[in-house]
Amino acid sequence: MRHFDTSHSSAHEGTNHGLKSHSAGVQAMMDVDLSAQTMNTQTNIRVAECEEFIFHDATRTHKKWSNLPTAPYTVTVAEGLINHMMS
């Protein structure tokens, strides 16, 4: 799912905050093809960041804050929910 961190909902404001603030942001003088390539580059970078985060979270089996037997087998969010339900 693509998400460009929209900072406002006004249609006349032009591109949203996520596209403007990126290091390779979409500029007004770009044509449609270059703008699309830039947006795809940004998406690929963000997907790689998310995949890395998910991998590290999924392989983190030692959760010091949980003493439940499910801790080594669940991701952090799931363990937090289980921990909250059990308390």
PyMOL Python script that loads the backbone (N, CA, C, O; Angstrom):
from pymol import cmd

cmd.read_pdbstr("""\
ATOM      1  N   MET A   1       0.840  -1.168   0.000  1.00  0.00           N
ATOM      2  CA  MET A   1       0.000   0.000   0.000  1.00  0.00           C
ATOM      3  C   MET A   1       0.887   1.234   0.000  1.00  0.00           C
ATOM      4  O   MET A   1       1.768   1.365   0.850  1.00  0.00           O
ATOM      5  N   ARG A   2       0.668   2.125  -0.929  1.00  0.00           N
ATOM      6  CA  ARG A   2       1.464   3.350  -0.975  1.00  0.00           C
ATOM      7  C   ARG A   2       0.873   4.389  -0.037  1.00  0.00           C
ATOM      8  O   ARG A   2      -0.342   4.573   0.033  1.00  0.00           O
ATOM      9  N   HIS A   3       1.752   5.055   0.675  1.00  0.00           N
ATOM     10  CA  HIS A   3       1.333   6.118   1.578  1.00  0.00           C
ATOM     11  C   HIS A   3       2.376   7.210   1.508  1.00  0.00           C
ATOM     12  O   HIS A   3       3.556   6.961   1.755  1.00  0.00           O
ATOM     13  N   PHE A   4       1.954   8.422   1.173  1.00  0.00           N
ATOM     14  CA  PHE A   4       2.910   9.506   0.978  1.00  0.00           C
ATOM     15  C   PHE A   4       2.852  10.544   2.078  1.00  0.00           C
ATOM     16  O   PHE A   4       3.215  11.698   1.850  1.00  0.00           O
ATOM     17  N   ASP A   5       2.405  10.168   3.265  1.00  0.00           N
ATOM     18  CA  ASP A   5       2.429  11.052   4.428  1.00  0.00           C
ATOM     19  C   ASP A   5       1.753  12.383   4.116  1.00  0.00           C
ATOM     20  O   ASP A   5       2.384  13.435   4.219  1.00  0.00           O
ATOM     21  N   THR A   6       0.500  12.350   3.742  1.00  0.00           N
ATOM     22  CA  THR A   6      -0.238  13.555   3.380  1.00  0.00           C
ATOM     23  C   THR A   6      -0.360  14.463   4.582  1.00  0.00           C
ATOM     24  O   THR A   6      -0.774  14.028   5.657  1.00  0.00           O
ATOM     25  N   SER A   7      -0.003  15.724   4.407  1.00  0.00           N
ATOM     26  CA  SER A   7      -0.034  16.659   5.529  1.00  0.00           C
ATOM     27  C   SER A   7      -1.226  17.596   5.487  1.00  0.00           C
ATOM     28  O   SER A   7      -1.438  18.348   6.438  1.00  0.00           O
ATOM     29  N   HIS A   8      -2.002  17.577   4.433  1.00  0.00           N
ATOM     30  CA  HIS A   8      -3.187  18.433   4.338  1.00  0.00           C
ATOM     31  C   HIS A   8      -4.158  17.823   3.350  1.00  0.00           C
ATOM     32  O   HIS A   8      -3.812  16.900   2.612  1.00  0.00           O
ATOM     33  N   SER A   9      -5.368  18.338   3.338  1.00  0.00           N
ATOM     34  CA  SER A   9      -6.372  17.771   2.438  1.00  0.00           C
ATOM     35  C   SER A   9      -6.845  18.775   1.387  1.00  0.00           C
ATOM     36  O   SER A   9      -7.846  18.529   0.714  1.00  0.00           O
ATOM     37  N   SER A  10      -6.147  19.894   1.234  1.00  0.00           N
ATOM     38  CA  SER A  10      -6.544  20.894   0.249  1.00  0.00           C
ATOM     39  C   SER A  10      -6.017  20.513  -1.125  1.00  0.00           C
ATOM     40  O   SER A  10      -4.816  20.314  -1.308  1.00  0.00           O
ATOM     41  N   ALA A  11      -6.920  20.415  -2.082  1.00  0.00           N
ATOM     42  CA  ALA A  11      -6.514  20.002  -3.429  1.00  0.00           C
ATOM     43  C   ALA A  11      -5.631  21.037  -4.112  1.00  0.00           C
ATOM     44  O   ALA A  11      -4.797  20.674  -4.941  1.00  0.00           O
ATOM     45  N   HIS A  12      -5.792  22.316  -3.785  1.00  0.00           N
ATOM     46  CA  HIS A  12      -5.024  23.363  -4.458  1.00  0.00           C
ATOM     47  C   HIS A  12      -3.602  23.504  -3.933  1.00  0.00           C
ATOM     48  O   HIS A  12      -2.842  24.318  -4.457  1.00  0.00           O
ATOM     49  N   GLU A  13      -3.224  22.749  -2.932  1.00  0.00           N
ATOM     50  CA  GLU A  13      -1.895  22.867  -2.333  1.00  0.00           C
ATOM     51  C   GLU A  13      -0.814  22.181  -3.154  1.00  0.00           C
ATOM     52  O   GLU A  13       0.366  22.311  -2.825  1.00  0.00           O
ATOM     53  N   GLY A  14      -1.164  21.466  -4.192  1.00  0.00           N
ATOM     54  CA  GLY A  14      -0.147  20.796  -5.006  1.00  0.00           C
ATOM     55  C   GLY A  14       0.226  19.457  -4.424  1.00  0.00           C
ATOM     56  O   GLY A  14      -0.614  18.777  -3.833  1.00  0.00           O
ATOM     57  N   THR A  15       1.477  19.068  -4.584  1.00  0.00           N
ATOM     58  CA  THR A  15       1.906  17.769  -4.064  1.00  0.00           C
ATOM     59  C   THR A  15       1.888  17.786  -2.548  1.00  0.00           C
ATOM     60  O   THR A  15       1.971  18.845  -1.926  1.00  0.00           O
ATOM     61  N   ASN A  16       1.778  16.609  -1.963  1.00  0.00           N
ATOM     62  CA  ASN A  16       1.674  16.549  -0.507  1.00  0.00           C
ATOM     63  C   ASN A  16       3.051  16.580   0.166  1.00  0.00           C
ATOM     64  O   ASN A  16       4.090  16.563  -0.494  1.00  0.00           O
ATOM     65  N   HIS A  17       3.020  16.627   1.476  1.00  0.00           N
ATOM     66  CA  HIS A  17       4.238  16.797   2.270  1.00  0.00           C
ATOM     67  C   HIS A  17       5.259  15.687   2.037  1.00  0.00           C
ATOM     68  O   HIS A  17       6.457  15.957   1.950  1.00  0.00           O
ATOM     69  N   GLY A  18       4.800  14.452   1.935  1.00  0.00           N
ATOM     70  CA  GLY A  18       5.724  13.330   1.745  1.00  0.00           C
ATOM     71  C   GLY A  18       6.536  13.457   0.473  1.00  0.00           C
ATOM     72  O   GLY A  18       7.719  13.115   0.454  1.00  0.00           O
ATOM     73  N   LEU A  19       5.919  13.943  -0.584  1.00  0.00           N
ATOM     74  CA  LEU A  19       6.645  14.094  -1.843  1.00  0.00           C
ATOM     75  C   LEU A  19       7.546  15.318  -1.825  1.00  0.00           C
ATOM     76  O   LEU A  19       8.609  15.305  -2.445  1.00  0.00           O
ATOM     77  N   LYS A  20       7.145  16.376  -1.128  1.00  0.00           N
ATOM     78  CA  LYS A  20       7.958  17.591  -1.090  1.00  0.00           C
ATOM     79  C   LYS A  20       9.167  17.433  -0.189  1.00  0.00           C
ATOM     80  O   LYS A  20      10.237  17.962  -0.490  1.00  0.00           O
ATOM     81  N   SER A  21       9.013  16.717   0.905  1.00  0.00           N
ATOM     82  CA  SER A  21      10.083  16.673   1.899  1.00  0.00           C
ATOM     83  C   SER A  21      11.121  15.599   1.629  1.00  0.00           C
ATOM     84  O   SER A  21      12.159  15.581   2.289  1.00  0.00           O
ATOM     85  N   HIS A  22      10.883  14.717   0.697  1.00  0.00           N
ATOM     86  CA  HIS A  22      11.833  13.653   0.394  1.00  0.00           C
ATOM     87  C   HIS A  22      13.064  14.244  -0.281  1.00  0.00           C
ATOM     88  O   HIS A  22      12.988  15.307  -0.896  1.00  0.00           O
ATOM     89  N   SER A  23      14.182  13.565  -0.169  1.00  0.00           N
ATOM     90  CA  SER A  23      15.420  14.075  -0.758  1.00  0.00           C
ATOM     91  C   SER A  23      15.358  14.104  -2.276  1.00  0.00           C
ATOM     92  O   SER A  23      16.092  14.859  -2.914  1.00  0.00           O
ATOM     93  N   ALA A  24      14.483  13.282  -2.861  1.00  0.00           N
ATOM     94  CA  ALA A  24      14.291  13.306  -4.308  1.00  0.00           C
ATOM     95  C   ALA A  24      12.838  13.669  -4.584  1.00  0.00           C
ATOM     96  O   ALA A  24      12.119  12.924  -5.250  1.00  0.00           O
ATOM     97  N   GLY A  25      12.418  14.797  -4.079  1.00  0.00           N
ATOM     98  CA  GLY A  25      11.019  15.200  -4.155  1.00  0.00           C
ATOM     99  C   GLY A  25      10.562  15.544  -5.568  1.00  0.00           C
ATOM    100  O   GLY A  25      11.367  15.877  -6.438  1.00  0.00           O
ATOM    101  N   VAL A  26       9.254  15.455  -5.775  1.00  0.00           N
ATOM    102  CA  VAL A  26       8.662  15.825  -7.053  1.00  0.00           C
ATOM    103  C   VAL A  26       8.655  17.343  -7.160  1.00  0.00           C
ATOM    104  O   VAL A  26       8.207  18.036  -6.246  1.00  0.00           O
ATOM    105  N   GLN A  27       9.150  17.852  -8.269  1.00  0.00           N
ATOM    106  CA  GLN A  27       9.235  19.297  -8.484  1.00  0.00           C
ATOM    107  C   GLN A  27       8.219  19.741  -9.532  1.00  0.00           C
ATOM    108  O   GLN A  27       7.780  18.931 -10.348  1.00  0.00           O
ATOM    109  N   ALA A  28       7.848  20.996  -9.518  1.00  0.00           N
ATOM    110  CA  ALA A  28       6.845  21.525 -10.439  1.00  0.00           C
ATOM    111  C   ALA A  28       7.302  21.452 -11.897  1.00  0.00           C
ATOM    112  O   ALA A  28       6.467  21.319 -12.792  1.00  0.00           O
ATOM    113  N   MET A  29       8.609  21.536 -12.151  1.00  0.00           N
ATOM    114  CA  MET A  29       9.089  21.555 -13.534  1.00  0.00           C
ATOM    115  C   MET A  29       9.298  20.159 -14.128  1.00  0.00           C
ATOM    116  O   MET A  29       9.723  20.044 -15.278  1.00  0.00           O
ATOM    117  N   MET A  30       9.010  19.102 -13.374  1.00  0.00           N
ATOM    118  CA  MET A  30       9.181  17.735 -13.871  1.00  0.00           C
ATOM    119  C   MET A  30       8.009  17.354 -14.763  1.00  0.00           C
ATOM    120  O   MET A  30       6.874  17.777 -14.542  1.00  0.00           O
ATOM    121  N   ASP A  31       8.307  16.544 -15.780  1.00  0.00           N
ATOM    122  CA  ASP A  31       7.205  16.026 -16.587  1.00  0.00           C
ATOM    123  C   ASP A  31       6.596  14.818 -15.872  1.00  0.00           C
ATOM    124  O   ASP A  31       7.107  14.377 -14.843  1.00  0.00           O
ATOM    125  N   VAL A  32       5.520  14.294 -16.415  1.00  0.00           N
ATOM    126  CA  VAL A  32       4.784  13.219 -15.751  1.00  0.00           C
ATOM    127  C   VAL A  32       5.642  11.962 -15.598  1.00  0.00           C
ATOM    128  O   VAL A  32       5.599  11.311 -14.554  1.00  0.00           O
ATOM    129  N   ASP A  33       6.415  11.617 -16.621  1.00  0.00           N
ATOM    130  CA  ASP A  33       7.244  10.415 -16.547  1.00  0.00           C
ATOM    131  C   ASP A  33       8.291  10.507 -15.448  1.00  0.00           C
ATOM    132  O   ASP A  33       8.476   9.562 -14.681  1.00  0.00           O
ATOM    133  N   LEU A  34       8.974  11.639 -15.371  1.00  0.00           N
ATOM    134  CA  LEU A  34      10.000  11.818 -14.348  1.00  0.00           C
ATOM    135  C   LEU A  34       9.378  11.863 -12.951  1.00  0.00           C
ATOM    136  O   LEU A  34       9.940  11.323 -11.998  1.00  0.00           O
ATOM    137  N   SER A  35       8.222  12.506 -12.837  1.00  0.00           N
ATOM    138  CA  SER A  35       7.530  12.531 -11.548  1.00  0.00           C
ATOM    139  C   SER A  35       7.149  11.122 -11.109  1.00  0.00           C
ATOM    140  O   SER A  35       7.312  10.770  -9.940  1.00  0.00           O
ATOM    141  N   ALA A  36       6.643  10.313 -12.038  1.00  0.00           N
ATOM    142  CA  ALA A  36       6.270   8.931 -11.716  1.00  0.00           C
ATOM    143  C   ALA A  36       7.496   8.111 -11.322  1.00  0.00           C
ATOM    144  O   ALA A  36       7.434   7.318 -10.383  1.00  0.00           O
ATOM    145  N   GLN A  37       8.609   8.294 -12.032  1.00  0.00           N
ATOM    146  CA  GLN A  37       9.842   7.583 -11.676  1.00  0.00           C
ATOM    147  C   GLN A  37      10.306   7.979 -10.274  1.00  0.00           C
ATOM    148  O   GLN A  37      10.738   7.133  -9.491  1.00  0.00           O
ATOM    149  N   THR A  38      10.215   9.263  -9.970  1.00  0.00           N
ATOM    150  CA  THR A  38      10.627   9.748  -8.654  1.00  0.00           C
ATOM    151  C   THR A  38       9.748   9.164  -7.564  1.00  0.00           C
ATOM    152  O   THR A  38      10.246   8.744  -6.520  1.00  0.00           O
ATOM    153  N   MET A  39       8.439   9.136  -7.800  1.00  0.00           N
ATOM    154  CA  MET A  39       7.521   8.572  -6.815  1.00  0.00           C
ATOM    155  C   MET A  39       7.774   7.074  -6.630  1.00  0.00           C
ATOM    156  O   MET A  39       7.688   6.568  -5.511  1.00  0.00           O
ATOM    157  N   ASN A  40       8.082   6.373  -7.701  1.00  0.00           N
ATOM    158  CA  ASN A  40       8.397   4.946  -7.594  1.00  0.00           C
ATOM    159  C   ASN A  40       9.692   4.714  -6.829  1.00  0.00           C
ATOM    160  O   ASN A  40       9.797   3.762  -6.055  1.00  0.00           O
ATOM    161  N   THR A  41      10.679   5.578  -7.042  1.00  0.00           N
ATOM    162  CA  THR A  41      11.938   5.478  -6.292  1.00  0.00           C
ATOM    163  C   THR A  41      11.682   5.667  -4.803  1.00  0.00           C
ATOM    164  O   THR A  41      12.197   4.915  -3.975  1.00  0.00           O
ATOM    165  N   GLN A  42      10.880   6.679  -4.467  1.00  0.00           N
ATOM    166  CA  GLN A  42      10.540   6.920  -3.067  1.00  0.00           C
ATOM    167  C   GLN A  42       9.817   5.722  -2.467  1.00  0.00           C
ATOM    168  O   GLN A  42      10.091   5.330  -1.332  1.00  0.00           O
ATOM    169  N   THR A  43       8.895   5.143  -3.227  1.00  0.00           N
ATOM    170  CA  THR A  43       8.144   3.986  -2.753  1.00  0.00           C
ATOM    171  C   THR A  43       9.067   2.800  -2.518  1.00  0.00           C
ATOM    172  O   THR A  43       8.942   2.111  -1.506  1.00  0.00           O
ATOM    173  N   ASN A  44       9.989   2.556  -3.438  1.00  0.00           N
ATOM    174  CA  ASN A  44      10.931   1.440  -3.288  1.00  0.00           C
ATOM    175  C   ASN A  44      11.804   1.610  -2.054  1.00  0.00           C
ATOM    176  O   ASN A  44      12.077   0.641  -1.345  1.00  0.00           O
ATOM    177  N   ILE A  45      12.241   2.833  -1.795  1.00  0.00           N
ATOM    178  CA  ILE A  45      13.062   3.103  -0.606  1.00  0.00           C
ATOM    179  C   ILE A  45      12.249   2.834   0.652  1.00  0.00           C
ATOM    180  O   ILE A  45      12.740   2.206   1.590  1.00  0.00           O
ATOM    181  N   ARG A  46      11.009   3.306   0.676  1.00  0.00           N
ATOM    182  CA  ARG A  46      10.159   3.124   1.851  1.00  0.00           C
ATOM    183  C   ARG A  46       9.820   1.647   2.062  1.00  0.00           C
ATOM    184  O   ARG A  46       9.794   1.181   3.201  1.00  0.00           O
ATOM    185  N   VAL A  47       9.563   0.918   0.998  1.00  0.00           N
ATOM    186  CA  VAL A  47       9.264  -0.510   1.108  1.00  0.00           C
ATOM    187  C   VAL A  47      10.466  -1.252   1.684  1.00  0.00           C
ATOM    188  O   VAL A  47      10.310  -2.130   2.531  1.00  0.00           O
ATOM    189  N   ALA A  48      11.658  -0.901   1.226  1.00  0.00           N
ATOM    190  CA  ALA A  48      12.867  -1.544   1.758  1.00  0.00           C
ATOM    191  C   ALA A  48      13.024  -1.257   3.252  1.00  0.00           C
ATOM    192  O   ALA A  48      13.405  -2.146   4.014  1.00  0.00           O
ATOM    193  N   GLU A  49      12.733  -0.025   3.677  1.00  0.00           N
ATOM    194  CA  GLU A  49      12.804   0.325   5.094  1.00  0.00           C
ATOM    195  C   GLU A  49      11.790  -0.485   5.898  1.00  0.00           C
ATOM    196  O   GLU A  49      12.108  -0.989   6.975  1.00  0.00           O
ATOM    197  N   CYS A  50      10.570  -0.609   5.377  1.00  0.00           N
ATOM    198  CA  CYS A  50       9.522  -1.370   6.067  1.00  0.00           C
ATOM    199  C   CYS A  50       9.877  -2.847   6.148  1.00  0.00           C
ATOM    200  O   CYS A  50       9.675  -3.477   7.186  1.00  0.00           O
ATOM    201  N   GLU A  51      10.406  -3.406   5.058  1.00  0.00           N
ATOM    202  CA  GLU A  51      10.800  -4.816   5.065  1.00  0.00           C
ATOM    203  C   GLU A  51      11.893  -5.073   6.097  1.00  0.00           C
ATOM    204  O   GLU A  51      11.873  -6.095   6.783  1.00  0.00           O
ATOM    205  N   GLU A  52      12.838  -4.156   6.209  1.00  0.00           N
ATOM    206  CA  GLU A  52      13.912  -4.312   7.195  1.00  0.00           C
ATOM    207  C   GLU A  52      13.348  -4.272   8.608  1.00  0.00           C
ATOM    208  O   GLU A  52      13.733  -5.076   9.457  1.00  0.00           O
ATOM    209  N   PHE A  53      12.435  -3.335   8.862  1.00  0.00           N
ATOM    210  CA  PHE A  53      11.816  -3.227  10.183  1.00  0.00           C
ATOM    211  C   PHE A  53      11.034  -4.495  10.517  1.00  0.00           C
ATOM    212  O   PHE A  53      11.138  -5.019  11.627  1.00  0.00           O
ATOM    213  N   ILE A  54      10.253  -4.986   9.561  1.00  0.00           N
ATOM    214  CA  ILE A  54       9.450  -6.187   9.786  1.00  0.00           C
ATOM    215  C   ILE A  54      10.354  -7.390  10.047  1.00  0.00           C
ATOM    216  O   ILE A  54      10.074  -8.197  10.934  1.00  0.00           O
ATOM    217  N   PHE A  55      11.434  -7.512   9.280  1.00  0.00           N
ATOM    218  CA  PHE A  55      12.360  -8.633   9.476  1.00  0.00           C
ATOM    219  C   PHE A  55      12.966  -8.599  10.871  1.00  0.00           C
ATOM    220  O   PHE A  55      13.010  -9.622  11.554  1.00  0.00           O
ATOM    221  N   HIS A  56      13.438  -7.417  11.304  1.00  0.00           N
ATOM    222  CA  HIS A  56      14.061  -7.325  12.623  1.00  0.00           C
ATOM    223  C   HIS A  56      13.042  -7.590  13.729  1.00  0.00           C
ATOM    224  O   HIS A  56      13.376  -8.201  14.744  1.00  0.00           O
ATOM    225  N   ASP A  57      11.801  -7.136  13.540  1.00  0.00           N
ATOM    226  CA  ASP A  57      10.782  -7.373  14.555  1.00  0.00           C
ATOM    227  C   ASP A  57      10.398  -8.848  14.611  1.00  0.00           C
ATOM    228  O   ASP A  57      10.166  -9.390  15.692  1.00  0.00           O
ATOM    229  N   ALA A  58      10.330  -9.495  13.459  1.00  0.00           N
ATOM    230  CA  ALA A  58       9.944 -10.904  13.420  1.00  0.00           C
ATOM    231  C   ALA A  58      11.029 -11.821  13.983  1.00  0.00           C
ATOM    232  O   ALA A  58      10.725 -12.895  14.503  1.00  0.00           O
ATOM    233  N   THR A  59      12.284 -11.406  13.884  1.00  0.00           N
ATOM    234  CA  THR A  59      13.375 -12.246  14.386  1.00  0.00           C
ATOM    235  C   THR A  59      13.771 -11.907  15.822  1.00  0.00           C
ATOM    236  O   THR A  59      14.654 -12.550  16.389  1.00  0.00           O
ATOM    237  N   ARG A  60      13.130 -10.912  16.403  1.00  0.00           N
ATOM    238  CA  ARG A  60      13.419 -10.537  17.795  1.00  0.00           C
ATOM    239  C   ARG A  60      12.613 -11.457  18.705  1.00  0.00           C
ATOM    240  O   ARG A  60      11.420 -11.238  18.914  1.00  0.00           O
ATOM    241  N   THR A  61      13.255 -12.473  19.240  1.00  0.00           N
ATOM    242  CA  THR A  61      12.541 -13.456  20.050  1.00  0.00           C
ATOM    243  C   THR A  61      12.634 -13.171  21.542  1.00  0.00           C
ATOM    244  O   THR A  61      11.839 -13.705  22.316  1.00  0.00           O
ATOM    245  N   HIS A  62      13.573 -12.353  21.960  1.00  0.00           N
ATOM    246  CA  HIS A  62      13.746 -12.080  23.388  1.00  0.00           C
ATOM    247  C   HIS A  62      13.085 -10.750  23.730  1.00  0.00           C
ATOM    248  O   HIS A  62      13.587  -9.682  23.379  1.00  0.00           O
ATOM    249  N   LYS A  63      11.964 -10.831  24.412  1.00  0.00           N
ATOM    250  CA  LYS A  63      11.241  -9.632  24.840  1.00  0.00           C
ATOM    251  C   LYS A  63      11.315  -9.567  26.365  1.00  0.00           C
ATOM    252  O   LYS A  63      10.595 -10.286  27.058  1.00  0.00           O
ATOM    253  N   LYS A  64      12.176  -8.715  26.875  1.00  0.00           N
ATOM    254  CA  LYS A  64      12.408  -8.640  28.313  1.00  0.00           C
ATOM    255  C   LYS A  64      11.170  -8.219  29.089  1.00  0.00           C
ATOM    256  O   LYS A  64      11.018  -8.565  30.260  1.00  0.00           O
ATOM    257  N   TRP A  65      10.287  -7.475  28.438  1.00  0.00           N
ATOM    258  CA  TRP A  65       9.121  -6.929  29.127  1.00  0.00           C
ATOM    259  C   TRP A  65       7.974  -7.925  29.236  1.00  0.00           C
ATOM    260  O   TRP A  65       6.985  -7.634  29.909  1.00  0.00           O
ATOM    261  N   SER A  66       8.069  -9.079  28.605  1.00  0.00           N
ATOM    262  CA  SER A  66       7.003 -10.074  28.647  1.00  0.00           C
ATOM    263  C   SER A  66       7.528 -11.378  29.214  1.00  0.00           C
ATOM    264  O   SER A  66       8.583 -11.867  28.809  1.00  0.00           O
ATOM    265  N   ASN A  67       6.775 -11.940  30.162  1.00  0.00           N
ATOM    266  CA  ASN A  67       7.164 -13.229  30.726  1.00  0.00           C
ATOM    267  C   ASN A  67       6.227 -14.348  30.282  1.00  0.00           C
ATOM    268  O   ASN A  67       6.224 -15.427  30.876  1.00  0.00           O
ATOM    269  N   LEU A  68       5.440 -14.102  29.253  1.00  0.00           N
ATOM    270  CA  LEU A  68       4.522 -15.113  28.734  1.00  0.00           C
ATOM    271  C   LEU A  68       5.283 -16.118  27.864  1.00  0.00           C
ATOM    272  O   LEU A  68       6.310 -15.774  27.278  1.00  0.00           O
ATOM    273  N   PRO A  69       4.796 -17.336  27.777  1.00  0.00           N
ATOM    274  CA  PRO A  69       5.477 -18.340  26.953  1.00  0.00           C
ATOM    275  C   PRO A  69       5.344 -18.082  25.451  1.00  0.00           C
ATOM    276  O   PRO A  69       6.029 -18.717  24.650  1.00  0.00           O
ATOM    277  N   THR A  70       4.472 -17.160  25.072  1.00  0.00           N
ATOM    278  CA  THR A  70       4.296 -16.845  23.650  1.00  0.00           C
ATOM    279  C   THR A  70       5.339 -15.857  23.135  1.00  0.00           C
ATOM    280  O   THR A  70       5.449 -15.676  21.923  1.00  0.00           O
ATOM    281  N   ALA A  71       6.094 -15.223  23.999  1.00  0.00           N
ATOM    282  CA  ALA A  71       7.020 -14.156  23.615  1.00  0.00           C
ATOM    283  C   ALA A  71       8.008 -14.528  22.512  1.00  0.00           C
ATOM    284  O   ALA A  71       8.214 -13.720  21.607  1.00  0.00           O
ATOM    285  N   PRO A  72       8.626 -15.703  22.538  1.00  0.00           N
ATOM    286  CA  PRO A  72       9.584 -16.014  21.462  1.00  0.00           C
ATOM    287  C   PRO A  72       8.940 -16.293  20.113  1.00  0.00           C
ATOM    288  O   PRO A  72       9.631 -16.333  19.095  1.00  0.00           O
ATOM    289  N   TYR A  73       7.630 -16.486  20.093  1.00  0.00           N
ATOM    290  CA  TYR A  73       6.964 -16.917  18.868  1.00  0.00           C
ATOM    291  C   TYR A  73       6.098 -15.849  18.208  1.00  0.00           C
ATOM    292  O   TYR A  73       5.532 -16.091  17.143  1.00  0.00           O
ATOM    293  N   THR A  74       5.987 -14.685  18.815  1.00  0.00           N
ATOM    294  CA  THR A  74       5.118 -13.640  18.275  1.00  0.00           C
ATOM    295  C   THR A  74       5.909 -12.371  17.996  1.00  0.00           C
ATOM    296  O   THR A  74       6.983 -12.156  18.556  1.00  0.00           O
ATOM    297  N   VAL A  75       5.355 -11.526  17.111  1.00  0.00           N
ATOM    298  CA  VAL A  75       5.961 -10.220  16.864  1.00  0.00           C
ATOM    299  C   VAL A  75       5.603  -9.301  18.024  1.00  0.00           C
ATOM    300  O   VAL A  75       4.724  -9.621  18.824  1.00  0.00           O
ATOM    301  N   THR A  76       6.272  -8.177  18.117  1.00  0.00           N
ATOM    302  CA  THR A  76       6.138  -7.287  19.260  1.00  0.00           C
ATOM    303  C   THR A  76       4.710  -6.795  19.464  1.00  0.00           C
ATOM    304  O   THR A  76       4.219  -6.782  20.593  1.00  0.00           O
ATOM    305  N   VAL A  77       4.041  -6.393  18.395  1.00  0.00           N
ATOM    306  CA  VAL A  77       2.670  -5.878  18.525  1.00  0.00           C
ATOM    307  C   VAL A  77       1.743  -6.965  19.038  1.00  0.00           C
ATOM    308  O   VAL A  77       0.941  -6.718  19.939  1.00  0.00           O
ATOM    309  N   ALA A  78       1.839  -8.165  18.478  1.00  0.00           N
ATOM    310  CA  ALA A  78       0.987  -9.266  18.922  1.00  0.00           C
ATOM    311  C   ALA A  78       1.261  -9.628  20.374  1.00  0.00           C
ATOM    312  O   ALA A  78       0.332  -9.891  21.137  1.00  0.00           O
ATOM    313  N   GLU A  79       2.523  -9.643  20.753  1.00  0.00           N
ATOM    314  CA  GLU A  79       2.862  -9.964  22.141  1.00  0.00           C
ATOM    315  C   GLU A  79       2.340  -8.898  23.087  1.00  0.00           C
ATOM    316  O   GLU A  79       1.897  -9.206  24.193  1.00  0.00           O
ATOM    317  N   GLY A  80       2.390  -7.642  22.652  1.00  0.00           N
ATOM    318  CA  GLY A  80       1.836  -6.571  23.484  1.00  0.00           C
ATOM    319  C   GLY A  80       0.342  -6.736  23.692  1.00  0.00           C
ATOM    320  O   GLY A  80      -0.159  -6.517  24.795  1.00  0.00           O
ATOM    321  N   LEU A  81      -0.377  -7.122  22.636  1.00  0.00           N
ATOM    322  CA  LEU A  81      -1.818  -7.344  22.763  1.00  0.00           C
ATOM    323  C   LEU A  81      -2.121  -8.523  23.684  1.00  0.00           C
ATOM    324  O   LEU A  81      -3.004  -8.445  24.539  1.00  0.00           O
ATOM    325  N   ILE A  82      -1.384  -9.607  23.501  1.00  0.00           N
ATOM    326  CA  ILE A  82      -1.580 -10.785  24.357  1.00  0.00           C
ATOM    327  C   ILE A  82      -1.264 -10.440  25.807  1.00  0.00           C
ATOM    328  O   ILE A  82      -1.995 -10.832  26.717  1.00  0.00           O
ATOM    329  N   ASN A  83      -0.188  -9.718  26.019  1.00  0.00           N
ATOM    330  CA  ASN A  83       0.225  -9.326  27.353  1.00  0.00           C
ATOM    331  C   ASN A  83      -0.843  -8.453  28.020  1.00  0.00           C
ATOM    332  O   ASN A  83      -1.142  -8.617  29.202  1.00  0.00           O
ATOM    333  N   HIS A  84      -1.408  -7.529  27.251  1.00  0.00           N
ATOM    334  CA  HIS A  84      -2.450  -6.644  27.780  1.00  0.00           C
ATOM    335  C   HIS A  84      -3.704  -7.443  28.130  1.00  0.00           C
ATOM    336  O   HIS A  84      -4.319  -7.211  29.171  1.00  0.00           O
ATOM    337  N   MET A  85      -4.081  -8.381  27.266  1.00  0.00           N
ATOM    338  CA  MET A  85      -5.282  -9.186  27.530  1.00  0.00           C
ATOM    339  C   MET A  85      -5.091 -10.080  28.762  1.00  0.00           C
ATOM    340  O   MET A  85      -6.041 -10.311  29.511  1.00  0.00           O
ATOM    341  N   MET A  86      -3.879 -10.580  28.972  1.00  0.00           N
ATOM    342  CA  MET A  86      -3.638 -11.469  30.098  1.00  0.00           C
ATOM    343  C   MET A  86      -3.516 -10.720  31.422  1.00  0.00           C
ATOM    344  O   MET A  86      -3.689 -11.318  32.484  1.00  0.00           O
ATOM    345  N   SER A  87      -3.223  -9.431  31.375  1.00  0.00           N
ATOM    346  CA  SER A  87      -3.058  -8.679  32.644  1.00  0.00           C
ATOM    347  C   SER A  87      -4.383  -8.188  33.196  1.00  0.00           C
ATOM    348  O   SER A  87      -4.413  -7.546  34.247  1.00  0.00           O
TER     349      SER A  87
END
""", "prot")
cmd.dss("prot")
cmd.show_as("cartoon", "prot")
cmd.util.cbc("prot")
cmd.orient("prot")
